[in-house]
Every structure is written in structure tokens, then in C-alpha cells.
Amino acid sequence: MLEPRGAHLTYCTNIHPGESLADVRNALTYFVPEIKQRISPKADFGVGLRLAAQAASELEAPFAIDELRSLLAREGLFVFTLNGFPYGAFHSTRVKERVYLPDWLEDRRVSYTHSLAKVLAALLPEGMRGSISTVPGAFAARAAAPDAGRRLALNIVRSAADLVLLERQTGKTIALALEPEPACFLEKTSEVVRFFEEELWSREARVELGRLIGLDADQTEDVLRRHVGICLDACHGSVEFERPKDSLATLLAAGIAVPKIQISTGLKLTNPDAAALEALKAFDDGVYLHQTVVKSRGRGELAHFVDLPAALAAAQDLGEGAEWRVHFHVPVFESRLGPFSSTQDELIELISEAPELAPHLEVETYTFDVLPQEYRVGSVTQAVARELAWTIGMLARRSSRDDS
């Protein structure tokens, strides 16, 4: 689905449970076509496909990729971006900090990403660029060693080399997009800029990339800039009290590519009373990590909590008038959910006011099945279609403004 100014809009299929290739086929047969019918009944519909390691491995079987390509064509679908963040189970089991494993400190993350890139190159329509979103290096506690940044960068360089060689073989250009997230190695925008400038674009990293792809180190920085960038998740930035519009401007000014923006919003509470904090407990689902950042009244100091229960336990010490931001993806079309608001205002600002947006835009509200029942809107397909329709409306307003 082609949207204003050539950006491709989709949603991420990580909202649908399943790690096997059979699960992927099920989503593409039953869920995605229903959403397509609601949003793009006549035109082909782009898919943001989540592929776990199991499904990616199963696609290496003879004829498996051909069968998947045929299924996509039959349903009027095409794939231009993959979610390569969760490696394994992602629904109906405790995920929490395990979602980052294997991380970019491990060879398995490099191998998994290589498998994803081969699949995407096989599915990507001619003339279209692809993207793969991935973990932000590692969970912060895993990357505490002084040389962690260097080790992460060198493994990312290995994947960049894979993408370069794949481009030479297939003509398909794919970018790896690291997705900053609270409580991770790449968390704040300033940390992203520092990592790219000091580690990923370092002389050592460029020499290593040159060795892997047969180029002089002085020729490799542009290659790295083309094949490695950032997936900007609007919810994650807002939870950090970083306006996504400003983060995007900072990244682009630093020369860091942003191949993908995830259209998402998180929970927001301003000066919550005891009843609101009690109601907030319903969002502690036990499956996902819900990092929480609380901004104090007055000096505006930030208190970071790795998960929601820790923030709730410290509520009495956080003072009156504080503002809470919770990493729980809520429907983007909702500005309020009962006693809570959302970070929708900052998402609207990003869509409406950013000088440019990423070529790939992906609605990503994977928490539908753990969202408290009173805040769910219809079925999962109805909710996704409504999110896409809301986003299309925001983009249309932006396009009308630009054309005036």
C-alpha cells in the first residue's frame, strides 16, 4: 500500500501468535486478507512480516519460499519489511527480557539475521528496498562490559557484510534497522548517535567490513550508512520523554539512516491518584517487559524502572504531580483509555510535523491479546484496520498540508 510521498504503510504481524511457518501461513491466509479487504480491497497490500527463527529455518526447505511467494501473490500481498526482533516465542508465555536473546553479542543473532535477509531478498518486489528491524544491541544489563559497544558493532558489521554480498547477488537492497528501547544498550537518541559515531563507523569496524566485502576501509562508511540504520519506535521514544519528531531530526542530522518508523503509542499518566495506580496494575500482564519512566514535578528528574511492578512499588516515593510513561503499546487511535491517556499527541506531531518520514511505516501494537478487556475494540483484525485507517488519515492531512 503506497502512501503519501512514497512511504509504504503496513502493520506488523507480530500481533498474531506463532513461531512456525505454518503459523505464518495461517496469518497470511486468515488475518491479513481480512485487514486488506478493510483497508486496501483493490490494490496490493504490503505486509510487515514477523518471522521467528523457526519459520526462517523452515523456509530453507525445498520449494518452501516458492510456496510462500505463491500464497502472497494469491492474496494480493507483498513483503517489504521484516520484524527480526523476537527470535523465539513471543505470545502466551513469559517473554520479558528474554525477547532480546540472542542479542548482538552472539553469533546466533548474526546467523538469524542472515536467514531473514535471504528470505526478504527472495520476497521483495523488484525495485523496492527492504528493511529488517532488530534488537537495540542488547538488554542493558547484558552490555555492561567496557568493550560491549565494540563487540556489538563488529557483529553488526558482519550482518552489514551479508547484506552487501546479498545485494551483489540479487540486486536487492536491504537495511538493518536497530530499534532503540528503554532499558537497552541503545535507549536514548544521544546513545544511538554516540554508538554509530564511535563504534559502528569506527576505523576498526570499517576495516573489518572492508575485509569481508573486498573494499578499502575508506570506501565502507557509505556502505554502512546505506545498510545499517535505526527503526524509530514512537512509543519507545515517548516513554523516554524524547519527542519522536526531535529524535528523528537528530538522527538524520547525524547522517544515521532511519529506514523504518513504527507507528505506536504508550500509556501516559499525569499525577495519578491511588485509584489510577490501582487500575494500572491490570497492565502488568506477566508476558512482556513494561519499562516505566517517571518524570518528577518541578525539576523534571527522570526515574527509570525496568518493569511496571518496580515502578508501582516505588509510587509513594515518586512525589505528587509526577508524569508516568509506560512501555505498553496501546491502540494508536485512542488518546484516552479510562483514567489513562496515551502518547498519541507526540505520534501525531511526528507524523504531521517531521520534515520527512521513513520509507517504511509500520503500525505495531503487538499487545492486543494482553490489553485489558475493557480497552479492546472489536476483533484483532478490526483493531488493526482501525489503526491503519487512523494512520492513513493522519498521513492524508500531512500530504494535503504539503501540497497547499
Buried (B, 14 or more C-beta within 10 A) or exposed (E): BEBBEEBBBBBBBBBBBBBEBEBBBBBBEEBBBBBBBBBBEEEBBBBBBBBBBBBBBBBEEEEBBEBBBEBBEEBBBBBBBBBBBBBBBBBEEEBBBBBBBBBBBBEEBBBBBBBBBBBBBBBBEEEBBBBBBBBBBBBBEBBEEEEBBBBBBBBBBBBBBBBBBBBEEBEBBBBBBBBBBBBBBBBBBEBBBBBBEEBBBBEEBBBBBBEBBEBEBEEBBEBBBBBBBBBBBBBBBBBBBBBBBBBBBBBBEBEBBBBBBBBBBBBBBEEBEEEBBEBBEBBBBEBBBBBBBBBBBEEEEEBBBBBBBEBBEEBEEBBEEBBBBBBBBBBBBBBEBEBBBBBBBBBBBBBEEBEEBBBBBBBBBBBBBBBBEEBBBEEBBBBBBBBBEBBBEBBEBBEEEEEE
